[in-house]
Amino acid sequence: MFEFITIYMTLFLKYIFLFVLTCFFGRSFVILIARFLLKDKKIPDQILQTKNVITYPIIGLVLVGNLLIFINFFIELKSIYIYLFLSLFLLPNLYKIKKLQNFINLDNFIYFIFIPAVLLISSSDINFHYDAAYYHLNHQNWLRESNLIIGFVNVFWPFGMSSVYEYLSSVLWLKDSLIYLHFLSLIFLHFFFSFLYFQLFKSRNNSLKYSSLFILVYALLDNFGINGGRNGFLYIQEIGKQDIAVAVLFCFLSIVILDSIIRSEISNIDITIISLIVFFIFELKVSGVFIFYLFFILIFLQLKKKKFTFSKLLKLQLPTIFFGVVWTIKSILTTACIIYPLTFTCFENFSWYEKGSTERVEAYTTSTSFAFMEYFQDPDRTFIDWFNTFFNSENSDFSNYYRSVYLNFIFSLVIIYLLKKLFLVSKKNKLNFNLIILSFIFLSLLYLVFYGPIPRYSVGILCSVIALLGFTVQDEKIKIPNILFLGLFIISLALLPRLNSYFYLIENYNFALFDPRIEPQYQEVQINENWIKPDNGDRCWINLRCTMEPRTINIDSDNFYKVAYKTGK
């Protein structure tokens, strides 16, 4: 038992160290924005209707991720100079040193001890996602070993699906373990449950309070239903994928932006932070693009009601504009496309662009995501054909899983709606606001159907649909005691790690994660003089000489920027 406690406390302290670092980076960024962009010396107590210390870690990840993209233009991300450079961005914290008086209280215990302690139980049996070994880890290794490579997509096409998540992950390859990659994912869940707790117990904003309540009920219902549950709620994803990070931020921003719209009120700092996180979602994964829809509506309404001038709004977007320019240049240099693999955004005259490559990638990704687009482009197939393939294929584990998740979601939605009618007083919103909500949901679902409706892509919008029921609540019919809310919060959080994680923890007292840097995963098969592939399967893990690209790849290293080309047929 003593050994177990020692291992667990070590793990906890490692996570808290990383979490606190992201907090300080976020706080520094807020200070810099307030001091130099807004000319305001005061740090707001709340950011996006939430206690500032809760939002700091996400803001910190936005800052660090984009700084790493910029730095990688010049040096590899394993360099010690990276950490020295990043440490400079912690110095603004000295400008506003906050006293720690009254820090020890129940709320802070929940935020900084209880929530992460529960989430870390998942470390007992966490493993790498299939795609981590397929391309994510190797992408991160390339970032660690080299500065920006022109035509990097030619080494292996999935490297073109670049995400800021890879840059953040690449500096977390610490010597003792890769478990820090799991911690990165947990930071997003830690943030989300802290946000829910704050809105449920500390906020006076009914829309956000009851949205949070419905999300927690939805989380509880995730454990019941067809095939044992899974209704599309957040889950602890395997290491290497960023889908849950996108879902967390998508759901969070959806309700925060809509709350700002319905209140017709938003601060300067909130406009800037919203734009940064909106762009960060896009950097994490292109499929989160529809959060821009709500953001543009918010901006349009602020201009229409003359809350801000256009020049003022433009000034507030300067950090996002800078990061956006850097991201776009990086994308063009590595893929020859502004948005990869959208062919119409590509520059076909660039020497590192392979004509027809993006069309093939588009076709492959829509096919593997079971998207309707493939059927839409085929005159011989209909929506009914796609629907039957997706949900009703005989002897298909995929169809059975997809069907159970979406049926469970519908059941959860109905149950939550009935509970709302039974215990809460409803209110009517303005027609225009309802149209914004309905159009946002419709367009997001339409995008999913056309480009990939598999459950891990839909978690963000499904959580948002549940949360938006909170915008129709006026009050409680009968006062619900806080102890019930607290019990719901604790149970919903405790059930987020799988039961297997608890069992494995109890039986093994272990948090081991195998390290592909130490344990080889396959035998090498030589392709040519410079490249190899696995003897079995298609996962290269972290071998920079490994690729599943069938054509010969040449990397010109004569200049400051390496250039990757494909040759032969």
Beta strands, then each sheet from edge to edge (+ up, - down):
strand 1: 46-47
strand 2: 50-51
strand 3: 424-426
strand 4: 473-476
strand 5: 524-526
strand 6: 532-534
strand 7: 552-556
strand 8: 563-567
sheet 1: 1+ 2-
sheet 2: 3+ 4-
sheet 3: 5+ 6-
sheet 4: 7+ 8-
end
